[in-house]
């Protein structure tokens, strides 16, 4: 069988698998309020045995979005919460980006990695691995005949849209990560900003927040793109990482590591930093495996946590903030590893 025939057969096989579960999933979605659903990836155990699940946070109901042993490496909700762009890695290491429609439709978009929706929901930025002559491209998904536009020939990680949809930040390099910013309309050449990783845009699209390793530790910094002035946000003996803005753009959550434990911290507009001792709340030492994920209303954060006693199994926990009181509740567990939590808008 030729490579083209194998590829077509694979696409058909995957599409049937995804469609079979999406149809039943619509029943759960139709009864749940937007902003109270959480999608995540579960490692079912074994090689290439991952599935995407959808959880109703309030009712505790969980429904599989997919139901076959495939590797769902990355995904993101569309801004209107009606679609999921999914990166699927096949057994022969092909990276495919699918569009899952919440009405049960499935379609292959392209080959690529790390799909990221533009704020208006019309375009996907993604990494191409150089398959079309560049490494970062844009796909107009709303067109009947989707158009692809090349943005950068250097990008290899973490494409991030600015909130105004005018720019894309991304990483270049492997050992030493460099941050670049490109004009999404290609009116200007991409420009190098600094060395760093874990890019987050400010709500006004004027500043980049990032982490960088300096003076024997990781700290967080902010770079004003108009002036080129860098501000140090943290300068401690701890390692800070995973910065994430709250939905209203007023608070910055991040993770700090001190000794052998991780802490959740929140930077407020007045400069005050809330410290949430996860080990004390849960009763045993835990580590945060991924960036925290804010709920759409800004009252909760979901964390993917791991304990030294079970080093290969992440569980999802939800932290509720309110009136100076912090509560934490376990969402998943039971031997599986759950990763990549994402609230439905």
C-alpha positions as CSV (number, residue, x, y, z in Angstrom):
1,X,0.0,0.0,0.0
2,X,1.4,3.4,-0.9
3,X,2.0,6.2,1.6
4,X,-0.8,8.3,0.2
5,X,-3.3,5.4,0.5
6,X,-2.1,4.6,4.1
7,X,-2.6,8.3,5.0
8,X,-6.1,8.4,3.6
9,X,-7.0,5.2,5.3
10,X,-5.7,6.5,8.6
11,X,-7.7,9.7,8.3
12,X,-10.9,7.8,7.7
13,X,-10.3,5.5,10.6
14,X,-9.6,8.3,13.0
15,X,-12.6,10.3,11.9
16,X,-15.0,7.4,12.5
17,X,-13.6,6.9,16.0
18,X,-13.9,10.5,16.9
19,X,-17.4,10.8,15.5
20,X,-18.8,7.9,17.4
21,X,-18.2,9.5,20.8
22,X,-18.9,13.1,19.9
23,X,-22.6,12.2,19.0
24,X,-23.2,10.9,22.5
25,X,-21.2,13.7,24.1
26,X,-23.6,16.3,22.7
27,X,-26.2,15.0,25.2
28,X,-24.0,16.0,28.1
29,X,-23.0,19.3,26.6
30,X,-26.5,20.4,25.9
31,X,-27.4,20.2,29.6
32,X,-24.4,22.1,31.0
33,X,-23.8,25.8,31.5
34,X,-20.9,27.2,29.5
35,X,-17.9,27.9,31.7
36,X,-18.5,24.9,33.9
37,X,-17.1,22.2,31.7
38,X,-13.5,21.1,31.7
39,X,-11.8,19.1,29.0
40,X,-8.6,17.1,29.7
41,X,-6.4,14.3,28.4
42,X,-6.3,11.0,30.3
43,X,-3.5,8.5,29.9
44,X,-5.3,5.2,29.9
45,X,-2.0,3.2,30.3
46,X,0.1,1.5,27.7
47,X,1.5,2.8,24.4
48,X,-0.5,5.5,22.5
49,X,-3.5,5.0,24.8
50,X,-4.7,8.6,25.5
51,X,-8.2,9.9,25.3
52,X,-9.9,13.3,25.7
53,X,-12.6,13.6,28.3
54,X,-15.2,16.3,29.2
55,X,-16.2,16.9,32.8
56,X,-19.2,18.8,34.1
57,X,-17.6,20.4,37.2
58,X,-20.8,21.0,39.1
59,X,-22.5,17.6,38.6
60,X,-19.3,15.5,38.6
61,X,-20.2,13.9,35.3
62,X,-17.4,12.8,32.9
63,X,-17.9,11.8,29.3
64,X,-15.2,10.6,26.8
65,X,-14.7,12.8,23.8
66,X,-12.6,10.0,22.2
67,X,-12.6,6.3,22.9
68,X,-9.6,4.7,21.2
69,X,-5.9,4.2,21.9
70,X,-4.4,7.3,20.2
71,X,-2.1,10.0,21.3
72,X,-3.9,13.3,21.8
73,X,-1.0,15.6,22.4
74,X,-2.5,19.0,22.5
75,X,-5.9,20.7,22.1
76,X,-7.6,24.1,22.5
77,X,-11.2,25.3,22.7
78,X,-12.4,27.8,20.1
79,X,-13.3,31.2,21.7
80,X,-17.0,30.5,21.3
81,X,-16.7,27.0,22.9
82,X,-18.2,25.2,19.9
83,X,-15.1,23.5,18.5
84,X,-11.9,21.9,19.8
85,X,-8.8,21.9,17.7
86,X,-6.9,18.7,18.5
87,X,-3.3,17.6,17.7
88,X,-3.3,13.9,17.2
89,X,0.0,11.9,17.0
90,X,-0.3,8.7,15.1
91,X,1.7,5.5,15.7
92,X,3.9,6.3,12.8
93,X,4.6,9.8,14.4
94,X,2.4,11.9,12.0
95,X,1.0,15.0,13.6
96,X,-2.5,15.7,12.5
97,X,-4.8,18.6,13.5
98,X,-8.5,17.8,13.6
99,X,-11.5,20.0,14.3
100,X,-14.1,18.5,16.6
101,X,-17.5,20.1,16.3
102,X,-19.7,20.0,19.4
103,X,-22.6,18.9,17.2
104,X,-20.8,15.7,16.4
105,X,-18.8,16.6,13.2
106,X,-15.1,15.8,12.8
107,X,-12.8,17.1,10.1
108,X,-9.1,16.9,9.3
109,X,-7.6,20.4,9.0
110,X,-3.9,19.8,8.3
111,X,-0.7,18.3,9.4
112,X,0.9,20.2,12.3
113,X,1.3,20.7,16.0
114,X,0.2,23.0,18.9
115,X,-2.9,24.6,17.3
116,X,-3.9,27.9,18.8
117,X,-7.1,29.9,18.0
118,X,-7.0,33.6,17.1
119,X,-9.2,35.7,19.5
120,X,-11.9,36.1,16.8
121,X,-12.0,32.3,16.2
122,X,-11.4,32.6,12.5
123,X,-7.8,31.4,12.3
124,X,-5.6,28.7,13.7
125,X,-1.8,29.3,14.3
126,X,0.2,26.1,14.3
127,X,3.6,24.6,14.0
128,X,4.3,22.8,10.7
129,X,7.6,21.1,11.4
130,X,8.8,22.6,8.1
131,X,6.4,20.5,5.9
132,X,5.3,23.6,3.9
133,X,8.5,25.5,3.7
134,X,8.0,27.4,7.0
135,X,7.6,26.4,10.7
136,X,4.8,28.7,11.9
137,X,1.6,29.1,9.8
138,X,-1.9,30.4,9.9
139,X,-5.0,28.5,8.7
140,X,-8.2,30.3,7.9
141,X,-10.7,27.7,9.2
142,X,-13.8,29.7,8.5
143,X,-13.3,29.7,4.7
144,X,-14.9,27.0,2.6
145,X,-11.4,26.4,1.1
146,X,-9.1,27.1,4.1
147,X,-6.0,29.2,3.2
148,X,-2.6,28.7,4.7
149,X,-0.2,31.6,5.3
150,X,3.4,31.3,6.4
151,X,4.5,33.4,9.4
152,X,7.9,32.3,10.4
153,X,10.6,29.9,9.1
154,X,12.2,29.6,12.6
155,X,9.5,28.9,15.2
156,X,9.6,25.6,17.0
157,X,7.4,26.0,20.1
158,X,4.6,27.8,21.9
159,X,2.7,30.0,19.4
160,X,0.7,32.6,21.4
161,X,-1.8,35.1,20.0
162,X,-1.9,38.6,21.4
163,X,-5.4,39.4,22.8
164,X,-6.0,41.9,20.1
165,X,-5.2,39.3,17.4
166,X,-2.6,41.4,15.7
167,X,0.6,39.6,16.8
168,X,2.0,36.1,17.5
169,X,4.7,35.4,20.0
170,X,6.7,32.1,19.7
171,X,9.9,30.4,20.7
172,X,13.0,29.6,18.6
173,X,15.8,27.3,19.6
174,X,16.0,24.2,21.8
175,X,18.7,24.6,24.5
176,X,18.5,28.4,24.7
177,X,14.9,29.5,24.0
178,X,14.6,32.9,22.2
179,X,11.3,34.8,22.2
180,X,10.1,36.3,18.8
181,X,7.1,38.3,17.9
182,X,5.6,38.3,14.4
183,X,2.9,40.5,12.9
184,X,-0.1,38.3,12.1
185,X,-0.8,40.4,9.0
186,X,2.8,40.0,7.9
187,X,3.3,43.8,7.5
188,X,6.6,43.7,9.4
189,X,9.4,41.1,9.8
190,X,9.4,39.0,13.0
191,X,11.6,40.5,15.7
192,X,13.6,38.9,18.4
193,X,12.6,40.1,21.9
194,X,14.8,38.3,24.4
195,X,15.8,34.9,25.9
196,X,13.1,33.2,27.8
197,X,10.2,30.8,27.8
198,X,6.6,30.3,29.0
199,X,5.2,33.3,27.1
200,X,2.0,35.1,28.3
201,X,0.6,38.3,26.8
202,X,-0.7,41.1,28.9
203,X,-4.4,41.9,28.5
204,X,-3.6,45.1,26.5
205,X,-1.3,43.2,24.1
206,X,1.5,45.7,24.9
207,X,3.7,43.5,27.2
208,X,5.0,40.0,27.3
209,X,5.4,38.0,30.5
210,X,7.9,35.2,30.5
211,X,10.2,33.2,32.7
212,X,14.0,33.1,32.2
213,X,16.9,31.4,33.9
214,X,19.2,33.9,35.4
215,X,21.5,34.0,38.5
216,X,21.0,30.3,39.1
217,X,17.2,30.4,39.2
218,X,14.0,30.9,37.2
219,X,12.2,34.2,37.7
220,X,9.4,36.1,35.9
221,X,9.9,39.2,33.8
222,X,7.8,41.6,31.8
223,X,8.9,43.3,28.5
224,X,7.1,46.3,27.2
225,X,7.1,45.8,23.4
226,X,6.8,49.5,22.7
227,X,9.7,50.7,24.8
228,X,11.8,47.6,25.1
229,X,12.0,48.1,28.9
230,X,12.1,44.9,31.0
231,X,10.7,44.7,34.5
232,X,11.6,42.0,37.0
233,X,8.4,40.6,38.5
234,X,10.0,38.1,40.9
235,X,13.5,38.0,42.3
236,X,13.7,35.3,44.9
237,X,15.6,32.2,45.9
238,X,12.7,30.1,44.6
239,X,12.0,29.1,41.0
240,X,8.9,30.7,39.5
241,X,7.2,29.4,36.4
242,X,3.8,29.0,34.7
243,X,2.5,32.5,34.7
244,X,-1.2,32.8,33.7
245,X,-3.4,35.9,33.6
246,X,-6.9,35.8,35.2
247,X,-9.8,36.2,32.7
248,X,-10.3,39.8,33.7
249,X,-6.6,40.6,33.4
250,X,-6.2,41.8,37.0
251,X,-4.3,38.9,38.6
252,X,-1.3,36.8,37.6
253,X,-1.2,33.2,38.9
254,X,2.1,31.3,38.9
255,X,3.9,28.4,40.5
256,X,6.9,28.8,42.9
257,X,9.1,25.9,43.9
258,X,10.9,26.0,47.2
259,X,12.8,23.1,48.6
260,X,10.8,20.0,47.6
261,X,7.4,21.5,47.2
262,X,5.4,23.7,44.9
263,X,3.3,26.7,45.9
264,X,0.5,28.4,44.0
265,X,0.9,32.2,44.0
266,X,-1.3,35.1,42.8
267,X,0.1,38.5,42.0
268,X,-2.5,41.2,42.6
269,X,-2.7,44.7,41.0
270,X,-1.4,46.4,44.1
271,X,1.7,44.1,44.1
272,X,0.5,41.9,46.9
273,X,1.3,38.2,46.3
274,X,-1.1,35.5,47.8
275,X,0.7,32.3,48.7
276,X,-1.2,29.1,48.6
277,X,0.6,26.2,50.3
278,X,-0.6,23.2,48.2
279,X,1.1,20.7,50.4
280,X,-0.7,22.0,53.5
281,X,-4.0,22.0,51.8
282,X,-3.8,18.5,50.4
283,X,-1.9,17.0,53.3
284,X,1.1,15.6,51.3
285,X,3.9,17.0,49.2
286,X,2.8,17.7,45.6
287,X,4.3,19.1,42.4
288,X,2.5,21.1,39.7
289,X,3.0,19.6,36.3
290,X,1.5,22.2,34.0
291,X,0.4,25.9,34.1
292,X,-2.7,26.6,36.3
293,X,-5.9,27.1,34.3
294,X,-8.3,29.8,35.4
295,X,-12.1,29.2,35.3
296,X,-13.9,31.7,32.9
297,X,-15.3,33.6,35.9
298,X,-12.0,33.9,37.6
299,X,-13.0,32.3,40.9
300,X,-11.3,28.9,40.4
301,X,-8.1,27.4,39.1
302,X,-7.5,23.8,38.0
303,X,-4.1,22.2,38.6
304,X,-2.5,19.0,37.4
305,X,-0.6,17.7,40.4
306,X,1.7,14.7,41.1
307,X,2.9,13.2,44.4
308,X,6.3,11.6,45.0
309,X,4.6,8.4,46.1
310,X,2.9,8.0,42.7
311,X,5.5,9.7,40.3
312,X,3.8,8.8,37.0
313,X,0.2,9.7,37.7
314,X,-1.1,13.3,37.6
315,X,-4.5,14.1,39.1
316,X,-6.6,17.2,38.5
317,X,-7.5,19.4,41.5
318,X,-9.7,22.5,41.6
319,X,-8.8,25.5,43.8
320,X,-11.6,27.8,44.8
321,X,-10.8,31.4,45.8
322,X,-13.1,33.6,47.8
323,X,-13.2,36.1,50.7
324,X,-9.7,35.2,51.9
325,X,-10.6,31.5,52.1
326,X,-9.0,28.9,49.8
327,X,-10.5,25.5,49.2
328,X,-9.1,22.6,47.2
329,X,-10.9,19.5,45.8
330,X,-9.7,16.6,43.8
331,X,-11.5,16.2,40.5
332,X,-9.8,13.0,39.1
333,X,-7.8,10.1,40.3
334,X,-7.8,6.4,40.5
335,X,-4.6,5.2,38.8
336,X,-4.8,7.2,35.6
337,X,-2.8,10.3,34.7
338,X,-4.8,13.4,33.7
339,X,-3.2,16.3,31.9
340,X,-3.9,19.4,29.8
341,X,-7.0,20.7,31.5
342,X,-8.9,23.4,29.5
343,X,-12.2,25.1,30.5
344,X,-14.8,25.4,27.9
345,X,-15.4,29.2,27.3
